[in-house]
Amino acid sequence: SQLQLNAAEGLINANEEWAQRIIKDNPNFFRDSATYPQRPKVLWIGCSDSRVPASVVTASMPGDIFTHTNIAKYIS
């Protein structure tokens, strides 16, 4: 549907803007991320609620946290 297409375009545009900001702040970020292994110091087990992403509520950078999410209502 048109609504889904607009949402997808918005996400793609936001991703492009994010990537450009990252490159501006750290030109080697993507190369370094692809070169070095992941070694997060934290395992974050949380709900899959899209309103509270771990990286946002902890002000973390990509690779800082390994996250495992579930649907809390159905997991006890």
Distance bins in CASP14 RR format, pairs under 12 A and 6 or more apart:
PFRMAT RR
TARGET T0000
AUTHOR 0000-0000-0000
RMODE 2
METHOD distances of the structure
MODEL  1
1 7 0 0 0 0 1 0 0 0 0 0 0
1 8 0 0 0 0 0 1 0 0 0 0 0
2 8 0 0 0 0 0 1 0 0 0 0 0
2 9 0 0 0 0 0 1 0 0 0 0 0
3 9 0 0 0 0 0 1 0 0 0 0 0
3 10 0 0 0 0 0 1 0 0 0 0 0
4 10 0 0 0 0 0 1 0 0 0 0 0
4 11 0 0 0 0 0 1 0 0 0 0 0
5 11 0 0 0 0 0 1 0 0 0 0 0
5 12 0 0 0 0 0 1 0 0 0 0 0
6 12 0 0 0 0 0 1 0 0 0 0 0
6 13 0 0 0 0 0 1 0 0 0 0 0
7 13 0 0 0 0 0 1 0 0 0 0 0
7 14 0 0 0 0 0 1 0 0 0 0 0
8 14 0 0 0 0 0 1 0 0 0 0 0
8 15 0 0 0 0 0 1 0 0 0 0 0
9 15 0 0 0 0 0 1 0 0 0 0 0
9 16 0 0 0 0 0 1 0 0 0 0 0
10 16 0 0 0 0 1 0 0 0 0 0 0
10 17 0 0 0 0 1 0 0 0 0 0 0
10 18 0 0 0 0 0 1 0 0 0 0 0
11 17 0 0 0 0 0 1 0 0 0 0 0
11 18 0 0 0 0 0 1 0 0 0 0 0
12 18 0 0 0 0 0 1 0 0 0 0 0
12 19 0 0 0 0 0 1 0 0 0 0 0
13 19 0 0 0 0 0 1 0 0 0 0 0
13 20 0 0 0 0 0 1 0 0 0 0 0
14 20 0 0 0 0 0 1 0 0 0 0 0
14 21 0 0 0 0 0 1 0 0 0 0 0
15 21 0 0 0 0 0 1 0 0 0 0 0
15 22 0 0 0 0 0 1 0 0 0 0 0
16 22 0 0 0 0 0 1 0 0 0 0 0
16 23 0 0 0 0 0 1 0 0 0 0 0
17 23 0 0 0 0 0 1 0 0 0 0 0
17 24 0 0 0 0 0 1 0 0 0 0 0
18 24 0 0 0 0 0 1 0 0 0 0 0
18 25 0 0 0 0 0 1 0 0 0 0 0
18 29 0 0 0 0 0 1 0 0 0 0 0
18 30 0 0 0 0 0 1 0 0 0 0 0
18 62 0 0 0 0 0 1 0 0 0 0 0
19 25 0 0 0 0 0 1 0 0 0 0 0
19 26 0 0 0 0 0 1 0 0 0 0 0
19 27 0 0 0 0 0 1 0 0 0 0 0
19 29 0 0 0 0 1 0 0 0 0 0 0
19 30 1 0 0 1 0 0 0 0 0 0 0
19 33 0 0 0 0 0 1 0 0 0 0 0
19 62 0 0 0 0 0 1 0 0 0 0 0
20 26 0 0 0 0 0 1 0 0 0 0 0
20 27 0 0 0 0 0 1 0 0 0 0 0
20 29 0 0 0 0 0 1 0 0 0 0 0
20 30 0 0 0 0 0 1 0 0 0 0 0
21 27 0 0 0 0 0 1 0 0 0 0 0
21 29 0 0 0 0 0 1 0 0 0 0 0
22 28 0 0 0 0 0 1 0 0 0 0 0
22 29 1 0 1 0 0 0 0 0 0 0 0
22 30 1 0 0 1 0 0 0 0 0 0 0
22 31 0 0 0 0 0 1 0 0 0 0 0
22 32 0 0 0 0 0 1 0 0 0 0 0
22 33 0 0 0 0 1 0 0 0 0 0 0
22 61 0 0 0 0 1 0 0 0 0 0 0
22 62 0 0 0 0 1 0 0 0 0 0 0
23 29 1 0 0 1 0 0 0 0 0 0 0
23 30 1 0 0 1 0 0 0 0 0 0 0
23 31 0 0 0 0 0 1 0 0 0 0 0
23 32 0 0 0 0 0 1 0 0 0 0 0
23 33 0 0 0 0 0 1 0 0 0 0 0
25 61 0 0 0 0 0 1 0 0 0 0 0
26 32 0 0 0 0 1 0 0 0 0 0 0
26 33 0 0 0 0 1 0 0 0 0 0 0
26 61 0 0 0 0 1 0 0 0 0 0 0
26 62 0 0 0 0 0 1 0 0 0 0 0
28 34 0 0 0 0 0 1 0 0 0 0 0
28 35 0 0 0 0 1 0 0 0 0 0 0
28 36 0 0 0 0 0 1 0 0 0 0 0
29 35 0 0 0 0 0 1 0 0 0 0 0
29 36 0 0 0 0 0 1 0 0 0 0 0
29 61 0 0 0 0 1 0 0 0 0 0 0
29 62 0 0 0 0 1 0 0 0 0 0 0
29 63 0 0 0 0 0 1 0 0 0 0 0
30 36 0 0 0 0 0 1 0 0 0 0 0
30 62 0 0 0 0 1 0 0 0 0 0 0
32 38 0 0 0 0 0 1 0 0 0 0 0
32 61 0 0 0 0 0 1 0 0 0 0 0
32 62 0 0 0 0 0 1 0 0 0 0 0
32 63 0 0 0 0 0 1 0 0 0 0 0
33 61 0 0 0 0 1 0 0 0 0 0 0
33 62 1 0 0 1 0 0 0 0 0 0 0
33 63 1 0 0 1 0 0 0 0 0 0 0
33 64 0 0 0 0 0 1 0 0 0 0 0
34 62 0 0 0 0 0 1 0 0 0 0 0
36 62 0 0 0 0 0 1 0 0 0 0 0
36 63 0 0 0 0 1 0 0 0 0 0 0
37 63 0 0 0 0 0 1 0 0 0 0 0
38 61 0 0 0 0 0 1 0 0 0 0 0
38 62 0 0 0 0 1 0 0 0 0 0 0
38 63 1 0 1 0 0 0 0 0 0 0 0
38 64 0 0 0 0 1 0 0 0 0 0 0
38 65 0 0 0 0 0 1 0 0 0 0 0
38 66 1 0 0 1 0 0 0 0 0 0 0
38 67 0 0 0 0 0 1 0 0 0 0 0
39 63 0 0 0 0 1 0 0 0 0 0 0
39 64 0 0 0 0 1 0 0 0 0 0 0
39 65 0 0 0 0 0 1 0 0 0 0 0
39 66 0 0 0 0 1 0 0 0 0 0 0
40 54 0 0 0 0 0 1 0 0 0 0 0
40 55 0 0 0 0 0 1 0 0 0 0 0
40 58 0 0 0 0 0 1 0 0 0 0 0
40 60 0 0 0 0 1 0 0 0 0 0 0
40 61 0 0 0 0 0 1 0 0 0 0 0
40 62 0 0 0 0 1 0 0 0 0 0 0
40 63 1 0 1 0 0 0 0 0 0 0 0
40 64 1 0 1 0 0 0 0 0 0 0 0
40 65 1 0 1 0 0 0 0 0 0 0 0
40 66 1 0 1 0 0 0 0 0 0 0 0
40 67 0 0 0 0 1 0 0 0 0 0 0
40 68 0 0 0 0 0 1 0 0 0 0 0
41 58 0 0 0 0 0 1 0 0 0 0 0
41 60 0 0 0 0 0 1 0 0 0 0 0
41 63 0 0 0 0 1 0 0 0 0 0 0
41 64 1 0 0 1 0 0 0 0 0 0 0
41 65 0 0 0 0 1 0 0 0 0 0 0
41 66 0 0 0 0 1 0 0 0 0 0 0
42 54 0 0 0 0 1 0 0 0 0 0 0
42 55 0 0 0 0 0 1 0 0 0 0 0
42 58 0 0 0 0 1 0 0 0 0 0 0
42 60 0 0 0 0 1 0 0 0 0 0 0
42 61 0 0 0 0 0 1 0 0 0 0 0
42 63 0 0 0 0 1 0 0 0 0 0 0
42 64 1 0 0 1 0 0 0 0 0 0 0
42 65 1 0 1 0 0 0 0 0 0 0 0
42 66 1 0 0 1 0 0 0 0 0 0 0
42 67 0 0 0 0 1 0 0 0 0 0 0
42 68 0 0 0 0 0 1 0 0 0 0 0
43 54 0 0 0 0 0 1 0 0 0 0 0
43 64 0 0 0 0 0 1 0 0 0 0 0
43 65 1 0 0 1 0 0 0 0 0 0 0
43 66 1 0 1 0 0 0 0 0 0 0 0
43 67 1 0 0 1 0 0 0 0 0 0 0
43 68 1 0 0 1 0 0 0 0 0 0 0
43 69 0 0 0 0 0 1 0 0 0 0 0
44 52 0 0 0 0 0 1 0 0 0 0 0
44 53 0 0 0 0 1 0 0 0 0 0 0
44 54 1 0 1 0 0 0 0 0 0 0 0
44 55 0 0 0 0 1 0 0 0 0 0 0
44 56 0 0 0 0 0 1 0 0 0 0 0
44 57 0 0 0 0 1 0 0 0 0 0 0
44 58 1 0 0 1 0 0 0 0 0 0 0
44 60 0 0 0 0 1 0 0 0 0 0 0
44 63 0 0 0 0 0 1 0 0 0 0 0
44 64 0 0 0 0 1 0 0 0 0 0 0
44 65 1 0 1 0 0 0 0 0 0 0 0
44 66 1 0 0 1 0 0 0 0 0 0 0
44 67 1 0 1 0 0 0 0 0 0 0 0
44 68 1 0 0 1 0 0 0 0 0 0 0
44 69 0 0 0 0 1 0 0 0 0 0 0
44 70 0 0 0 0 0 1 0 0 0 0 0
45 54 0 0 0 0 1 0 0 0 0 0 0
45 65 0 0 0 0 0 1 0 0 0 0 0
45 66 0 0 0 0 1 0 0 0 0 0 0
45 67 1 0 0 1 0 0 0 0 0 0 0
45 68 1 0 1 0 0 0 0 0 0 0 0
45 69 1 0 0 1 0 0 0 0 0 0 0
45 70 1 0 0 1 0 0 0 0 0 0 0
45 72 0 0 0 0 0 1 0 0 0 0 0
45 75 0 0 0 0 0 1 0 0 0 0 0
46 52 0 0 0 0 1 0 0 0 0 0 0
46 53 0 0 0 0 0 1 0 0 0 0 0
46 54 1 0 0 1 0 0 0 0 0 0 0
46 57 0 0 0 0 0 1 0 0 0 0 0
46 58 0 0 0 0 0 1 0 0 0 0 0
46 65 0 0 0 0 0 1 0 0 0 0 0
46 66 0 0 0 0 0 1 0 0 0 0 0
46 67 1 0 0 1 0 0 0 0 0 0 0
46 68 1 0 0 1 0 0 0 0 0 0 0
46 69 1 0 1 0 0 0 0 0 0 0 0
46 70 1 0 0 1 0 0 0 0 0 0 0
46 71 0 0 0 0 0 1 0 0 0 0 0
46 72 1 0 0 1 0 0 0 0 0 0 0
46 75 0 0 0 0 1 0 0 0 0 0 0
47 53 0 0 0 0 0 1 0 0 0 0 0
47 54 0 0 0 0 0 1 0 0 0 0 0
47 57 0 0 0 0 0 1 0 0 0 0 0
47 67 0 0 0 0 0 1 0 0 0 0 0
47 68 0 0 0 0 0 1 0 0 0 0 0
47 69 1 0 0 1 0 0 0 0 0 0 0
47 70 1 0 0 1 0 0 0 0 0 0 0
47 71 1 0 0 1 0 0 0 0 0 0 0
47 72 1 0 1 0 0 0 0 0 0 0 0
47 73 0 0 0 0 1 0 0 0 0 0 0
47 74 0 0 0 0 0 1 0 0 0 0 0
47 75 0 0 0 0 1 0 0 0 0 0 0
48 54 0 0 0 0 0 1 0 0 0 0 0
48 67 0 0 0 0 1 0 0 0 0 0 0
48 68 0 0 0 0 1 0 0 0 0 0 0
48 69 1 0 1 0 0 0 0 0 0 0 0
48 70 1 0 0 1 0 0 0 0 0 0 0
48 71 1 0 1 0 0 0 0 0 0 0 0
48 72 1 0 0 1 0 0 0 0 0 0 0
48 73 0 0 0 0 0 1 0 0 0 0 0
48 74 0 0 0 0 0 1 0 0 0 0 0
48 75 0 0 0 0 1 0 0 0 0 0 0
49 56 0 0 0 0 0 1 0 0 0 0 0
49 57 0 0 0 0 0 1 0 0 0 0 0
49 69 0 0 0 0 1 0 0 0 0 0 0
49 70 0 0 0 0 0 1 0 0 0 0 0
49 71 0 0 0 0 1 0 0 0 0 0 0
49 72 1 0 0 1 0 0 0 0 0 0 0
49 73 0 0 0 0 0 1 0 0 0 0 0
50 56 0 0 0 0 0 1 0 0 0 0 0
50 69 0 0 0 0 1 0 0 0 0 0 0
50 71 0 0 0 0 0 1 0 0 0 0 0
51 57 0 0 0 0 1 0 0 0 0 0 0
52 58 0 0 0 0 0 1 0 0 0 0 0
52 67 0 0 0 0 0 1 0 0 0 0 0
52 69 0 0 0 0 1 0 0 0 0 0 0
52 72 0 0 0 0 0 1 0 0 0 0 0
53 59 0 0 0 0 0 1 0 0 0 0 0
53 60 0 0 0 0 1 0 0 0 0 0 0
53 62 0 0 0 0 0 1 0 0 0 0 0
53 65 0 0 0 0 1 0 0 0 0 0 0
53 67 0 0 0 0 1 0 0 0 0 0 0
53 69 0 0 0 0 1 0 0 0 0 0 0
54 60 1 0 0 1 0 0 0 0 0 0 0
54 61 0 0 0 0 0 1 0 0 0 0 0
54 62 0 0 0 0 0 1 0 0 0 0 0
54 63 0 0 0 0 0 1 0 0 0 0 0
54 64 0 0 0 0 1 0 0 0 0 0 0
54 65 1 0 1 0 0 0 0 0 0 0 0
54 66 0 0 0 0 1 0 0 0 0 0 0
54 67 1 0 1 0 0 0 0 0 0 0 0
54 68 0 0 0 0 1 0 0 0 0 0 0
54 69 0 0 0 0 1 0 0 0 0 0 0
55 61 1 0 0 1 0 0 0 0 0 0 0
55 62 1 0 0 1 0 0 0 0 0 0 0
55 63 0 0 0 0 1 0 0 0 0 0 0
55 64 1 0 0 1 0 0 0 0 0 0 0
55 65 1 0 0 1 0 0 0 0 0 0 0
55 66 0 0 0 0 0 1 0 0 0 0 0
55 67 1 0 0 1 0 0 0 0 0 0 0
55 69 0 0 0 0 0 1 0 0 0 0 0
56 62 0 0 0 0 0 1 0 0 0 0 0
56 64 0 0 0 0 0 1 0 0 0 0 0
56 65 0 0 0 0 0 1 0 0 0 0 0
56 67 0 0 0 0 0 1 0 0 0 0 0
57 65 0 0 0 0 0 1 0 0 0 0 0
57 67 0 0 0 0 0 1 0 0 0 0 0
58 64 1 0 0 1 0 0 0 0 0 0 0
58 65 1 0 0 1 0 0 0 0 0 0 0
58 67 0 0 0 0 0 1 0 0 0 0 0
59 65 0 0 0 0 0 1 0 0 0 0 0
60 66 0 0 0 0 0 1 0 0 0 0 0
60 67 0 0 0 0 1 0 0 0 0 0 0
68 75 0 0 0 0 0 1 0 0 0 0 0
69 75 0 0 0 0 0 1 0 0 0 0 0
70 76 0 0 0 0 0 1 0 0 0 0 0
END
